[in-house]
Amino acid sequence: MACGHETLDTDGGIAVSRGDGSLERYVLDQDRWQIEMLANLDALPEAGALIVATWPKPKRGSGFPARVFAIVPHQ
């Protein structure tokens, strides 16, 4: 399961500038991965959308671009 958000980092800018990555560590400690810098999340319904995420698997990479899109049921 993933945590997706529109911001550049899970932690707020002030926390990051202080070197505080506690929220990001918490998410990762829950055996979750993150997708950052997503757009238009506010256009998705609270439930029912299918999020599709795909990416290359770089050897020893810590981050990489992902292709992400949502399939939303017709209402």
Secondary structure, 3 states (H helix, E strand, C coil): CEEECCCCCCCCHHHHHCCCCHHHHHHHHCCCEEECCCCCHHHCCCCCCEEEEECCCCCCCCCCCCEEEEECCCC
